[in-house]
């Protein structure tokens, strides 16, 4: 079931998040766990989350000692009468290789879940009528752990147990880079319990590292947060009614993506959907290896369509002078973002804009991507047009995730996302599509090498700008070379459109991971996300960068066979239409 109806009337739920230093002895780690369970009970918590590997299995320790420690923790949970989500190090034999488990113990001391990291995808469990799900550290990268329980089983609280590569892996500029957008795209609370390390430096050569446990509200704001505290217990009282899962429901039920989520639901319930066998195999696209220069034209938009067209044509010429292969403009670059101006721009005015921009592209011999409304058959869509260097229209993609339904009709095609630059497979998304990161991931599985996101973000507050940057980085963290282009601050214009403040980026997600060095040729290195090659300020600006594309997108994450098959349905969904 995709709804969790009882949560709407469920009472407030107080949760605790334990953060403490990773200890490499059994007695010390067990003592820290028991101490935090007692503290959570004292604070009135109904649930406590304890980090990945908190119960450590040191080399040479017999299983009997580990089993006894688990039994003591289970008994403590039963005595205190609270739910315990715990990370446990396990082995198949006393001298075997360690691996991680996620364990949920109920208030009666019984095991509710006991799953192996990256192997089993656990079903949801309930705490006083509120559905919850857990992931252990790198599980978060896999959509079947991160999103599927929210979308198809109604989870309203997502719990991640991290070994430390969590809240600070975007540091110092973008702490919690993955988590705030994660809460937003599911409309659910997100609980992060992350260990602190003080034994040896991580990739950034600094001690301590890790930590930054937090509790996030469904809108991505903080209910509680920590930094590098060696031991602390965060608490927050959550109102289940705030976890509306509105965005999750929109994603789940969009007709273009519904077959993908339907297949995921069947797999999560232990069944193999027959359509997986009917679909057969599908290969990822192959692209030529090519040097591609992307120019991001961060345009300040006027309320005048002719003025915006003139500005677009000028920047097309400027980008071509710099040798760019493609120049990318913001969402609604032709009309600006104000409702009245969008509604006033009729088919005739918009029909005149397209040939003028196409002529400029042809004259400069450059690809152009720009945002403009489109009207047909009485419906208006928020669209992006890709123009080839010969002036021909390569595609018109209509925004799928529409947040102004009084103005725009949702798009009916993911096939229209696709076009080519120098023979390289590329995709485009618009505006609030940025919350539907499956669009970027499924395109990567299908073989996209270039990814473009065009926006006109009206929230120019400091925190709103930060969260937008996080959202955009998450959208393009799937093995692509990309540009995220937002409108510039128009306040200096004589007839400005709606507020905006730039922050456009050219990014790449080609390398990174544990202990991978900074490549040295990027503005911001994020080893677990897309790197920012260049970024713009708030004003009218043109930035450009060059990278060589690859023949295949190598993002594809390791998954067990059934879940790899799931992405076959996604590869179909990302080039479909209704």
C-alpha positions as CSV (number, residue, x, y, z in Angstrom):
1,X,0.0,0.0,0.0
2,X,1.3,3.5,-0.8
3,X,-0.7,5.2,1.9
4,X,-0.1,5.1,5.7
5,X,-3.5,6.4,6.8
6,X,-3.1,5.8,10.6
7,X,-0.2,8.3,10.7
8,X,-2.5,11.2,9.9
9,X,-4.0,10.8,13.4
10,X,-1.0,9.3,15.2
11,X,0.2,11.1,18.3
12,X,3.5,13.0,18.3
13,X,6.5,10.7,18.3
14,X,9.7,11.6,20.2
15,X,12.8,10.1,18.6
16,X,16.4,10.1,19.8
17,X,19.6,10.0,17.7
18,X,22.7,8.7,19.3
19,X,26.1,10.0,18.1
20,X,29.3,8.7,19.6
21,X,32.8,7.8,18.7
22,X,33.4,4.5,16.9
23,X,35.1,2.2,19.5
24,X,37.1,-0.8,18.5
25,X,36.5,-2.9,21.5
26,X,33.4,-4.9,22.3
27,X,32.9,-3.8,25.9
28,X,33.3,-0.2,25.1
29,X,30.9,-0.2,22.1
30,X,28.3,-2.2,24.1
31,X,28.5,0.2,27.0
32,X,28.0,3.2,24.7
33,X,24.9,1.5,23.2
34,X,23.3,0.6,26.5
35,X,24.1,4.1,27.9
36,X,22.3,5.8,24.9
37,X,19.3,3.5,25.2
38,X,18.9,4.4,28.8
39,X,19.4,8.1,28.0
40,X,16.8,7.9,25.3
41,X,14.3,6.4,27.7
42,X,15.1,9.1,30.3
43,X,14.4,11.8,27.6
44,X,11.0,10.2,26.9
45,X,11.9,8.9,23.4
46,X,9.8,6.2,21.8
47,X,12.6,5.3,19.3
48,X,16.4,5.7,19.3
49,X,18.7,5.3,16.3
50,X,22.3,4.2,16.9
51,X,25.0,4.3,14.2
52,X,26.3,1.8,11.7
53,X,28.7,-0.6,13.3
54,X,28.1,0.7,16.8
55,X,28.3,-2.8,18.1
56,X,31.8,-3.6,16.9
57,X,33.3,-7.1,16.3
58,X,37.0,-6.8,17.0
59,X,39.3,-9.3,15.3
60,X,39.7,-12.4,17.5
61,X,36.4,-12.0,19.3
62,X,34.4,-15.3,19.4
63,X,30.8,-15.2,18.1
64,X,29.6,-16.3,21.5
65,X,30.7,-12.9,23.0
66,X,29.0,-11.0,20.2
67,X,25.8,-13.0,20.6
68,X,25.9,-12.3,24.4
69,X,26.3,-8.6,23.7
70,X,23.3,-8.6,21.3
71,X,21.2,-10.4,23.8
72,X,22.1,-7.8,26.5
73,X,21.1,-5.0,24.2
74,X,17.9,-6.7,23.2
75,X,17.0,-7.2,26.9
76,X,17.8,-3.5,27.6
77,X,15.4,-2.5,24.8
78,X,12.7,-4.7,26.4
79,X,13.3,-3.3,29.9
80,X,13.1,0.3,28.6
81,X,10.1,-0.4,26.3
82,X,11.4,1.6,23.3
83,X,12.3,0.8,19.7
84,X,16.0,0.5,19.0
85,X,17.5,0.9,15.5
86,X,21.0,-0.4,15.7
87,X,24.0,-0.9,13.5
88,X,25.9,-4.2,14.1
89,X,29.1,-5.5,12.7
90,X,28.7,-9.2,11.7
91,X,30.8,-12.0,10.2
92,X,29.9,-15.4,8.7
93,X,32.6,-17.0,10.9
94,X,34.8,-15.9,13.8
95,X,37.6,-15.1,11.5
96,X,35.5,-14.1,8.4
97,X,35.4,-10.7,6.7
98,X,33.2,-8.2,8.7
99,X,30.1,-6.7,7.2
100,X,27.3,-4.5,8.5
101,X,23.7,-5.2,9.5
102,X,20.8,-3.0,10.4
103,X,18.7,-4.3,13.3
104,X,15.4,-3.1,14.7
105,X,14.4,-4.2,18.2
106,X,10.8,-3.6,19.4
107,X,9.8,-2.4,22.8
108,X,9.1,-5.9,23.9
109,X,12.7,-6.9,23.1
110,X,11.9,-8.9,20.0
111,X,13.6,-8.4,16.6
112,X,11.5,-6.7,14.0
113,X,14.2,-6.4,11.4
114,X,17.7,-7.9,10.9
115,X,19.1,-7.3,7.5
116,X,22.4,-7.3,5.7
117,X,23.6,-4.0,4.3
118,X,23.3,-3.7,0.5
119,X,21.8,-7.3,0.3
120,X,18.3,-7.4,1.6
121,X,15.9,-4.5,1.2
122,X,13.9,-4.5,4.4
123,X,10.2,-3.8,4.5
124,X,8.8,-1.0,6.7
125,X,8.0,-1.4,10.4
126,X,5.6,0.6,12.5
127,X,6.1,2.7,15.6
128,X,2.8,3.5,17.2
129,X,1.1,3.4,13.9
130,X,3.7,5.4,12.0
131,X,5.5,3.6,9.2
132,X,9.3,3.8,9.2
133,X,12.1,2.3,7.2
134,X,15.9,2.1,7.7
135,X,19.0,2.1,5.5
136,X,22.6,1.5,6.5
137,X,25.1,4.0,5.2
138,X,25.8,3.4,1.5
139,X,22.3,1.8,1.1
140,X,21.2,5.4,0.8
141,X,22.7,5.5,-2.8
142,X,20.2,2.8,-3.9
143,X,16.7,4.0,-4.6
144,X,15.2,0.7,-3.4
145,X,16.4,1.6,0.1
146,X,16.2,5.4,-0.1
147,X,12.9,6.1,-1.8
148,X,10.9,3.0,-2.5
149,X,9.6,2.4,1.0
150,X,8.2,5.9,1.1
151,X,6.7,5.7,-2.3
152,X,5.0,2.3,-2.2
153,X,4.8,1.4,1.5
154,X,3.9,4.7,3.0
155,X,7.0,5.3,5.2
156,X,6.9,8.6,6.9
157,X,10.2,8.4,8.8
158,X,13.4,7.3,7.0
159,X,16.2,6.3,9.4
160,X,19.8,6.1,8.2
161,X,22.5,4.5,10.3
162,X,25.8,5.8,9.1
163,X,29.4,4.8,9.9
164,X,30.5,8.4,9.5
165,X,30.5,9.1,5.8
166,X,27.2,10.9,6.1
167,X,26.4,14.4,7.3
168,X,29.8,16.0,6.7
169,X,30.7,14.5,3.3
170,X,29.9,17.8,1.6
171,X,31.9,19.8,4.1
172,X,32.4,22.5,4.8
173,X,30.3,24.2,2.2
174,X,27.5,21.7,1.8
175,X,27.1,19.7,5.0
176,X,24.0,17.4,4.8
177,X,24.1,17.8,1.0
178,X,22.3,14.5,0.4
179,X,19.9,14.6,3.3
180,X,17.9,17.8,3.0
181,X,16.8,17.1,-0.6
182,X,16.1,13.5,0.4
183,X,13.6,14.5,3.0
184,X,12.0,17.0,0.5
185,X,11.6,14.6,-2.4
186,X,9.7,12.1,-0.2
187,X,7.9,14.5,2.1
188,X,9.0,12.5,5.1
189,X,11.1,12.9,8.2
190,X,14.7,11.8,7.9
191,X,16.7,10.6,10.9
192,X,20.5,10.3,10.6
193,X,22.6,8.7,13.2
194,X,26.3,9.0,12.3
195,X,29.4,7.9,14.1
196,X,32.4,10.1,14.9
197,X,35.9,9.0,14.1
198,X,39.0,10.1,16.0
199,X,41.5,7.4,15.1
200,X,42.8,8.3,11.6
201,X,42.0,11.0,9.1
202,X,39.6,10.4,6.3
203,X,40.0,11.7,2.7
204,X,40.1,15.3,3.8
205,X,43.0,14.6,6.3
206,X,41.3,16.0,9.3
207,X,40.3,14.8,12.7
208,X,37.7,14.3,13.9
209,X,35.5,13.4,11.0
210,X,32.0,12.0,10.5
211,X,29.4,13.0,13.0
212,X,26.8,15.5,12.0
213,X,23.9,13.4,13.0
214,X,20.6,15.2,12.4
215,X,16.8,15.0,12.3
216,X,15.2,16.6,9.3
217,X,11.7,17.8,8.8
218,X,9.8,16.8,5.6
219,X,10.5,20.3,4.2
220,X,14.2,19.8,4.6
221,X,14.6,22.0,7.6
222,X,16.3,20.8,10.8
223,X,14.5,19.5,13.8
224,X,17.9,18.8,15.5
225,X,21.5,18.7,14.5
226,X,25.0,17.9,15.8
227,X,28.5,18.4,14.6
228,X,31.6,16.6,15.9
229,X,30.5,16.0,19.4
230,X,32.2,12.9,20.7
231,X,29.0,11.7,22.4
232,X,25.6,13.3,22.3
233,X,21.9,12.3,22.1
234,X,19.7,14.5,19.8
235,X,16.0,14.4,20.4
236,X,13.0,15.8,18.6
237,X,9.2,15.4,18.8
238,X,7.8,14.7,15.4
239,X,4.3,15.3,14.3
240,X,3.4,12.5,11.8
241,X,0.8,14.6,10.2
242,X,3.5,16.9,8.8
243,X,5.0,13.9,6.8
244,X,2.4,14.4,4.0
245,X,4.5,12.4,1.5
246,X,3.0,14.8,-1.1
247,X,6.0,14.7,-3.3
248,X,6.4,11.0,-2.9
249,X,2.8,10.5,-4.0
250,X,3.2,12.7,-7.1
251,X,6.3,10.7,-8.1
252,X,4.7,7.4,-7.4
253,X,1.6,8.1,-9.5
254,X,2.9,10.0,-12.5
255,X,1.8,7.8,-15.4
256,X,5.2,7.9,-17.1
257,X,7.0,6.6,-14.0
258,X,4.3,4.4,-12.4
259,X,5.3,1.2,-14.2
260,X,8.8,1.6,-12.7
261,X,7.5,2.1,-9.1
262,X,4.9,-0.7,-9.6
263,X,7.7,-3.2,-10.4
264,X,9.6,-2.0,-7.4
265,X,6.7,-2.5,-5.2
266,X,6.3,-6.1,-6.4
267,X,10.0,-6.8,-5.8
268,X,9.8,-5.3,-2.3
269,X,6.9,-7.6,-1.5
270,X,8.9,-10.6,-2.6
271,X,7.3,-11.1,-6.0
272,X,8.9,-10.9,-9.5
273,X,6.7,-8.9,-11.8
274,X,6.0,-10.8,-15.0
275,X,6.6,-7.6,-17.0
276,X,10.3,-7.9,-16.2
277,X,10.5,-11.0,-18.3
278,X,8.3,-9.6,-21.0
279,X,10.5,-6.5,-21.3
280,X,13.7,-8.5,-22.1
281,X,17.1,-7.0,-22.0
282,X,17.9,-3.4,-22.9
283,X,21.4,-2.0,-23.5
284,X,22.6,1.4,-22.4
285,X,23.2,4.0,-25.1
286,X,26.8,4.3,-26.4
287,X,28.1,7.8,-27.3
288,X,31.2,9.0,-29.1
289,X,34.1,10.3,-26.9
290,X,34.2,14.0,-27.6
291,X,35.4,17.2,-26.1
292,X,32.3,19.2,-25.2
293,X,32.4,22.8,-24.1
294,X,29.4,23.9,-22.2
295,X,28.5,27.5,-21.6
296,X,26.0,28.4,-18.9
297,X,24.3,31.7,-19.7
298,X,23.0,33.0,-16.4
299,X,20.5,35.5,-17.7
300,X,18.7,38.3,-15.9
301,X,15.2,38.3,-17.3
302,X,13.0,41.2,-18.1
303,X,9.3,41.4,-18.3
304,X,9.7,42.2,-22.0
305,X,9.8,39.3,-24.4
306,X,11.6,41.2,-27.1
307,X,14.3,42.4,-24.6
308,X,14.8,38.8,-23.4
309,X,15.2,37.6,-27.0
310,X,17.8,40.3,-27.7
311,X,19.7,39.3,-24.6
312,X,19.6,35.6,-25.5
313,X,20.8,36.3,-29.0
314,X,23.7,38.4,-27.7
315,X,24.8,35.6,-25.3
316,X,24.6,33.0,-28.1
317,X,27.1,35.0,-30.0
318,X,29.3,35.5,-26.9
319,X,29.3,31.7,-26.2
320,X,30.1,30.9,-29.8
321,X,33.1,33.3,-29.6
322,X,34.4,31.3,-26.7
323,X,34.2,28.1,-28.7
324,X,31.2,26.6,-26.8
325,X,29.4,23.6,-28.3
326,X,26.2,24.4,-26.4
327,X,24.9,27.4,-24.5
328,X,22.3,26.8,-21.9
329,X,19.8,29.4,-20.6
330,X,17.4,29.4,-17.6
331,X,13.8,28.2,-17.4
332,X,11.3,30.7,-18.7
333,X,14.2,32.8,-20.2
334,X,11.9,34.2,-22.9
335,X,9.1,35.4,-20.7
336,X,10.5,35.7,-17.2
337,X,8.9,33.9,-14.3
338,X,5.9,36.2,-13.3
339,X,2.5,34.6,-13.6
340,X,1.0,37.6,-15.3
341,X,3.7,37.7,-18.0
342,X,3.5,34.0,-18.6
343,X,-0.3,34.2,-19.1
344,X,0.0,37.2,-21.3
345,X,2.5,35.6,-23.7
346,X,0.2,34.2,-26.3
347,X,1.0,31.7,-29.0
348,X,1.8,34.4,-31.6
349,X,4.4,36.1,-29.4
350,X,6.0,32.8,-28.5
351,X,5.9,31.6,-32.1
352,X,8.0,34.7,-33.1
353,X,10.6,34.0,-30.4
354,X,11.5,30.5,-31.6
355,X,12.7,31.4,-35.1
356,X,14.7,34.4,-33.9
357,X,16.6,32.2,-31.4
358,X,16.9,29.4,-34.0
359,X,18.4,31.9,-36.5
360,X,20.9,33.1,-33.9
361,X,21.9,29.4,-33.2
362,X,22.3,28.8,-36.9
363,X,24.4,32.0,-37.4
364,X,26.7,31.0,-34.6
365,X,26.8,27.3,-35.4
366,X,26.1,26.3,-31.8
367,X,23.6,24.2,-29.9
368,X,21.2,26.3,-27.8
369,X,19.0,25.2,-24.9
370,X,16.5,27.6,-23.4
371,X,13.2,27.8,-21.4
372,X,10.0,29.2,-22.8
373,X,6.3,28.4,-22.3
374,X,4.6,26.5,-25.1
375,X,0.9,26.5,-26.0
376,X,-1.0,24.0,-28.1
377,X,-4.6,22.8,-28.1
378,X,-5.5,25.1,-25.3
379,X,-2.8,23.8,-22.9
380,X,0.3,25.6,-21.8
381,X,3.4,23.8,-20.8
382,X,6.7,24.9,-19.1
383,X,9.1,23.8,-21.8
384,X,12.7,23.7,-22.8
385,X,13.7,23.9,-26.4
386,X,17.0,22.4,-27.7
387,X,18.1,23.9,-31.0
388,X,20.8,22.4,-33.2
389,X,23.7,24.4,-34.8
390,X,21.7,24.3,-38.1
391,X,18.8,26.1,-36.4
392,X,16.6,23.0,-36.3
393,X,14.6,22.1,-33.2
394,X,16.1,18.9,-31.7
395,X,13.5,18.5,-29.0
396,X,10.9,20.3,-26.9
397,X,10.7,18.9,-23.4
398,X,7.7,19.8,-21.2
399,X,8.2,19.9,-17.4
400,X,6.8,16.8,-15.7
401,X,6.7,18.0,-12.0
402,X,4.5,21.0,-12.3
403,X,4.0,23.2,-9.2
404,X,1.9,25.9,-10.8
405,X,-1.0,23.9,-12.2
406,X,-3.1,27.0,-12.8
407,X,-0.5,28.0,-15.4
408,X,1.0,24.8,-16.7
409,X,-0.1,21.4,-17.8
410,X,2.3,18.5,-16.8
411,X,4.4,17.1,-19.6
412,X,3.5,13.7,-21.1
413,X,6.9,12.5,-22.4
414,X,10.3,11.5,-21.0
415,X,11.3,10.6,-24.5
416,X,11.4,14.3,-25.2
417,X,14.1,14.8,-22.6
418,X,16.6,13.4,-25.0
419,X,18.7,15.1,-27.7
420,X,22.3,15.0,-28.9
421,X,25.3,17.3,-28.8
422,X,28.1,16.3,-31.1
423,X,26.5,12.8,-31.2
424,X,26.6,12.5,-27.4
425,X,23.4,11.5,-25.6
426,X,22.0,14.4,-23.5
427,X,18.9,15.0,-21.3
428,X,17.2,18.1,-20.0
429,X,14.9,18.7,-16.9
430,X,13.2,21.9,-15.7
431,X,12.5,23.6,-12.4
432,X,10.9,21.5,-9.7
433,X,11.8,18.3,-11.7
434,X,15.0,18.7,-9.6
435,X,13.2,16.9,-6.7
436,X,12.6,13.9,-8.9
437,X,16.2,12.6,-9.0
438,X,15.1,9.3,-10.5
439,X,14.9,11.2,-13.8
440,X,18.6,11.8,-13.6
441,X,19.4,8.3,-12.4
442,X,17.3,6.5,-15.0
443,X,18.8,8.6,-17.7
444,X,22.2,7.6,-16.5
445,X,21.2,3.9,-16.6
446,X,19.9,4.4,-20.2
447,X,23.3,6.0,-21.1
448,X,23.1,9.8,-20.8
449,X,26.5,11.5,-20.8
450,X,25.3,15.1,-20.7
451,X,22.7,16.4,-18.3
452,X,21.2,19.9,-18.2
453,X,18.8,21.4,-15.7
454,X,17.3,24.8,-16.3
455,X,15.6,26.7,-13.4
456,X,14.2,30.0,-12.3
457,X,14.2,29.7,-8.5
458,X,12.2,32.4,-6.7
459,X,13.6,31.7,-3.2
460,X,16.6,33.9,-2.9
461,X,17.0,33.5,0.9
462,X,20.4,32.3,2.1
463,X,19.1,28.9,3.2
464,X,16.8,28.6,0.1
465,X,19.9,29.2,-2.1
466,X,21.9,26.6,-0.2
467,X,19.2,23.9,-0.4
468,X,18.7,24.6,-4.1
469,X,22.4,24.0,-4.7
470,X,22.1,20.7,-2.8
471,X,19.1,19.7,-4.9
472,X,20.9,20.4,-8.1
473,X,24.0,18.6,-7.1
474,X,21.9,15.5,-6.2
475,X,20.1,15.6,-9.6
476,X,23.4,15.5,-11.5
477,X,25.3,13.0,-9.4
478,X,24.8,10.1,-11.8
479,X,27.9,9.8,-13.9
480,X,27.3,12.8,-16.2
481,X,28.9,16.0,-17.3
482,X,26.3,18.7,-16.7
483,X,25.1,22.2,-16.3
484,X,22.6,23.6,-13.9
485,X,21.5,27.1,-15.0
486,X,19.4,29.4,-12.9
487,X,18.2,32.9,-13.7
488,X,20.3,35.9,-12.5
489,X,19.2,38.6,-10.2
490,X,17.2,41.0,-12.4
491,X,16.9,43.8,-10.0
492,X,19.3,46.0,-12.0
493,X,17.0,45.9,-15.1
494,X,14.6,48.7,-15.7
495,X,11.7,46.2,-16.1
496,X,12.7,43.2,-14.0
497,X,11.0,39.9,-13.9
498,X,10.6,37.8,-10.7
499,X,13.4,37.5,-8.2
500,X,16.3,35.2,-8.7
501,X,19.9,35.0,-7.6
502,X,21.9,32.8,-10.0
503,X,24.3,30.2,-8.6
504,X,24.5,28.3,-11.9
505,X,27.0,25.5,-12.0
506,X,28.9,23.3,-14.4
507,X,29.5,19.9,-12.8
508,X,30.9,16.5,-13.4
509,X,30.4,13.1,-11.7
510,X,33.2,11.0,-13.2
511,X,35.2,9.9,-10.1
512,X,35.3,9.9,-6.4
513,X,34.5,7.7,-3.4
514,X,36.4,6.5,-0.3
515,X,39.9,8.0,-0.1
516,X,39.9,9.2,-3.7
517,X,42.1,12.3,-4.1
518,X,41.0,15.7,-5.1
519,X,41.4,15.9,-8.9
520,X,42.6,19.5,-8.5
521,X,40.8,20.9,-11.5
522,X,37.5,21.6,-9.9
523,X,36.1,24.5,-7.8
524,X,34.5,22.1,-5.3
525,X,35.4,18.5,-4.8
526,X,32.7,16.3,-3.4
527,X,33.9,12.7,-3.5
528,X,30.5,11.1,-3.1
529,X,28.6,13.6,-5.4
530,X,29.0,15.6,-8.5
531,X,32.0,17.9,-8.4
532,X,31.4,21.6,-9.2
533,X,33.8,22.6,-12.0
534,X,32.7,26.2,-12.1
535,X,29.9,28.2,-10.5
536,X,28.5,31.7,-11.1
537,X,27.6,34.5,-8.6
538,X,24.2,36.1,-8.5
539,X,24.4,38.4,-11.4
540,X,24.2,38.2,-15.2
541,X,27.1,36.0,-16.2
542,X,28.4,33.5,-18.7
543,X,30.6,30.6,-17.5
544,X,32.1,27.8,-19.6
545,X,34.1,24.6,-19.2
546,X,35.3,21.7,-21.3
547,X,35.3,18.0,-20.5
548,X,35.7,14.8,-22.6
549,X,32.7,12.6,-22.6
550,X,33.0,8.8,-22.4
551,X,31.6,6.1,-24.6
552,X,29.4,4.7,-21.8
553,X,28.0,6.1,-18.6
554,X,29.7,4.0,-15.9
555,X,27.5,5.2,-13.0
556,X,25.6,1.9,-12.7
557,X,25.7,0.9,-9.0
558,X,26.2,-2.7,-8.0
559,X,22.9,-4.3,-7.2
560,X,21.6,-7.8,-6.7
561,X,20.2,-9.2,-10.0
562,X,16.5,-8.7,-9.2
563,X,17.1,-5.0,-8.5
564,X,19.2,-4.5,-11.6
565,X,16.2,-5.9,-13.5
566,X,14.1,-3.3,-11.8
567,X,16.1,-0.7,-13.6
568,X,15.2,-2.3,-17.0
569,X,11.6,-1.0,-16.3
570,X,13.2,2.4,-15.5
571,X,15.2,2.5,-18.7
572,X,11.9,2.0,-20.6
573,X,10.2,4.6,-18.5
574,X,12.8,7.3,-19.2
575,X,12.1,7.3,-22.9
576,X,8.3,6.8,-22.9
577,X,5.3,9.0,-23.7
578,X,1.6,9.0,-23.0
